[in-house]
Amino acid sequence: MIELNWGSPLALHSDDGTEIKAISTIEQARYWLEVNWPTSGAARDAALSRIDAAMECLLPVSSARAAFVAAASVAGFSPANKMQHLPADRRTL
């Protein structure tokens, strides 16, 4: 199986100390949402839907990443590096 890379790896953390490290493909993100996600709801479902659409080449991978970051925020996670959730061309120091 070919995995779809979505740019720089995304590491997330929550206030309770839970960490998600190095999500770098939409397949890894989908696994986390399906197996290890701490909450259910509309944001999680939207992320799964966008990931599935990106896997079918119906949406850009960046859309799946953005939906995953949104679901992570709803679940209480934030990016370990505040800039890493942005596309590479929008990152500035």
Stockholm file with secondary structure:
# STOCKHOLM 1.0

chainA/1-93         MIELNWGSPLALHSDDGTEIKAISTIEQARYWLEVNWPTSGAARDAALSRIDAAMECLLPVSSARAAFVAAASVAGFSPANKMQHLPADRRTL
#=GR chainA/1-93 SS CCCCEEEEEEEEEETTSCEEEEEEEHHHHHHIIIIICSCCSHHHHHHHHHHHHHHTTSSCHHHHHHHHHHHHHHTTEEESSTTTTSCGGGCCC
#=GC SS_cons        CCCCEEEEEEEEEETTSCEEEEEEEHHHHHHIIIIICSCCSHHHHHHHHHHHHHHTTSSCHHHHHHHHHHHHHHTTEEESSTTTTSCGGGCCC
//
